[in-house]
């Protein structure tokens, strides 16, 4: 940036920084980040990339002075706009907040006080910045317009729950830039948002960075996003830098084995990873799930305008032994459709048939075809009883259906445990005592114990790190081949869809906008919305191949 | 308007509850076999002179059918006649009026003390800078819940009246005389409210919006009072209604310990003497207060939390869950 003289201090300089937490009060400090150095210059973006537990969020918190009470900087230094803040107390930090460092949080839906109008909350950021009181209302409106909120004057009087996730993130960005900071810290700012919204929010951040000469510290787990949006990348694992350098160099020709693994596990980087395992169901393939012209309206009793049409004349079929991906953004009706197929939600018109048997159409308290079709949820931790042992979790469906005796059930649990490649040592533990990947395996084992034909998987890997996600995907493909399973795979991760799906249905606001063979839809999308969806997905550029690939 | 409909519905429900309570209590007390009024009035142990007893027997018209008796009593109720005590022969309205004025002051003072005490305990538990102080404050609610009010009253009397002599235990000193019984009630009753408030504050403090407030430079004091307290206190509004109920129930014991002639004492006496007309009115009065307080808290919610009533009125409980967001796609 030519705006700044070369000797003007960089927004952020981190030098050999180590950060530790006290696990117990008065206990020893254990380092979770060791010896990290990087610089964020004016007008450029530095990404901290890593999986959960890599320390990337801890670094973001530490350089913003937002570490929890039991955390501390144990070595090295942090300089914000030339000022050494390493040993700053909370009261020393306060004048820097907003005016030097702006913070964009991860979850916009819970990051604003629900009881205050958004204009008041933006004004709160201006109050700290010694701006004359009389100017504040006008400044609030201007900030809202600046971050692309239409009808800013009216919107400033809205409460947070009246805005969408994307709008809330814009408001939070307005708060972050309100007092003209030099440094913006964005901690996974779009991981709670849909992909098209993500693109618009990141475009906004990029525009502000250029316009205001901001230094941006960007925290993400998404390699493609990091490459697309940053100048420099720092790859972290277990609190240690594994590789760092210009974005193009690090991700295009990685040297560290960990970066290489990370890249190969990211669906974005290897769309053809499972190419030989994708099937094109022939015309002769039997339909195992077929939904025809299903319409579902929620809350239709009171007034017509209150009713929300969740699904409008939706049809799809899953061929036996195939993976059918159901793709769409939040509010598109994906999960409603999944629940309809499982018989847990009723529908108004149309028919739904699972393995030749028609679903009743009204809501049922339990999945009526549990032995044919099972659901796998996004978050396995909240989908199992936290007090149950793994053995009891897996055995429960057998008990419910009164299958076998104690000995045969025990044997069956051992079988499915082998199928999902879990050691028998986990049987005595509860869900909280095993890792996230193991939990999703347990959730799979619980569904497999009844030997179903169809699994409806609702975002089964989106809570997992890419490496674990890749392992679960491998397992799903293995299981399909061993048991001739069919999957209805619900996801927003188009990179993953491209890797594994045979057929695909794209939903938008309750309607099917496009469907067909996954390969055809990806290579030649017919609908404008599908094209926008595909364009919004960040791409990962590899050295040897010139083509850009899609990720999630 | 959805809001007006909601208010009307809640008020109608409240009236219905009071009416039902009245009907149930009336038939339980008056019309059960072995008529309690007749037994009481004709008992040789009754202190009333025979002439008065005769007059009351005639007044209650016990020879009529239960339905007719009920109709007569309700008719009298609407014309302001609450009946007569079977023990003293005085009008129930007089007895109640005497007790209520005393108990209202006591309960109001106790309510204020309870609020102050709960706030102090909860804020100390959550925000105090020293762990020892936090832990000490955190243990107070459970002590409050598990200590009977007569014991607290007795301790306070011993210390402040008998030992220190600050407040007379016999003489009426105006408002000063209310302090010890009100403090007794507050100490005995604040436990549940404090506990709910502590949980609410802890949950609100862990919300991501606190980090954002901190990051934009808001002071810790403002964050604690204007944001964490406001958000964290919403669930305890429900408990306020329970607190009022407990204050009225606790008044029976406390007024006895402190020898005050309030509503609690009237309740105690009427139950002891099986003075059914008085019991009926006391029960109705307490349940009305209880229902009204519940109504007020229900109507208070929407003004405290803008998320309630926005989406076609879904009020009632604590606003734990955010309204579902169906249109997240638009940026």
Boltz contact constraints between the chains, C-beta under 6 A:
constraints:
  - contact:
      token1: [A, 66]
      token2: [B, 211]
      max_distance: 6.0
  - contact:
      token1: [A, 94]
      token2: [B, 217]
      max_distance: 6.0
  - contact:
      token1: [A, 97]
      token2: [B, 215]
      max_distance: 6.0
  - contact:
      token1: [A, 97]
      token2: [B, 217]
      max_distance: 6.0
  - contact:
      token1: [A, 98]
      token2: [B, 216]
      max_distance: 6.0
  - contact:
      token1: [A, 98]
      token2: [B, 217]
      max_distance: 6.0
  - contact:
      token1: [A, 103]
      token2: [B, 215]
      max_distance: 6.0
  - contact:
      token1: [A, 105]
      token2: [B, 208]
      max_distance: 6.0
  - contact:
      token1: [A, 105]
      token2: [B, 212]
      max_distance: 6.0
  - contact:
      token1: [A, 107]
      token2: [B, 208]
      max_distance: 6.0
  - contact:
      token1: [A, 110]
      token2: [B, 207]
      max_distance: 6.0
  - contact:
      token1: [A, 110]
      token2: [B, 208]
      max_distance: 6.0
  - contact:
      token1: [A, 111]
      token2: [B, 208]
      max_distance: 6.0
  - contact:
      token1: [A, 111]
      token2: [B, 209]
      max_distance: 6.0
  - contact:
      token1: [A, 111]
      token2: [B, 212]
      max_distance: 6.0
  - contact:
      token1: [A, 112]
      token2: [B, 209]
      max_distance: 6.0
  - contact:
      token1: [A, 113]
      token2: [B, 209]
      max_distance: 6.0
  - contact:
      token1: [A, 113]
      token2: [B, 227]
      max_distance: 6.0
  - contact:
      token1: [A, 115]
      token2: [B, 230]
      max_distance: 6.0
  - contact:
      token1: [A, 124]
      token2: [B, 218]
      max_distance: 6.0
  - contact:
      token1: [A, 125]
      token2: [B, 216]
      max_distance: 6.0
  - contact:
      token1: [A, 128]
      token2: [B, 217]
      max_distance: 6.0
  - contact:
      token1: [A, 159]
      token2: [B, 306]
      max_distance: 6.0
  - contact:
      token1: [A, 161]
      token2: [B, 307]
      max_distance: 6.0
  - contact:
      token1: [A, 161]
      token2: [B, 323]
      max_distance: 6.0
  - contact:
      token1: [A, 164]
      token2: [B, 327]
      max_distance: 6.0
  - contact:
      token1: [A, 164]
      token2: [B, 328]
      max_distance: 6.0
  - contact:
      token1: [A, 164]
      token2: [B, 330]
      max_distance: 6.0
  - contact:
      token1: [A, 165]
      token2: [B, 328]
      max_distance: 6.0
  - contact:
      token1: [A, 166]
      token2: [B, 331]
      max_distance: 6.0
  - contact:
      token1: [A, 175]
      token2: [B, 216]
      max_distance: 6.0
  - contact:
      token1: [A, 197]
      token2: [B, 331]
      max_distance: 6.0
  - contact:
      token1: [A, 200]
      token2: [B, 331]
      max_distance: 6.0
  - contact:
      token1: [A, 306]
      token2: [B, 312]
      max_distance: 6.0
  - contact:
      token1: [A, 308]
      token2: [B, 326]
      max_distance: 6.0
  - contact:
      token1: [A, 329]
      token2: [B, 329]
      max_distance: 6.0
  - contact:
      token1: [A, 330]
      token2: [B, 328]
      max_distance: 6.0
  - contact:
      token1: [A, 331]
      token2: [B, 326]
      max_distance: 6.0
  - contact:
      token1: [A, 331]
      token2: [B, 328]
      max_distance: 6.0
  - contact:
      token1: [A, 331]
      token2: [B, 329]
      max_distance: 6.0
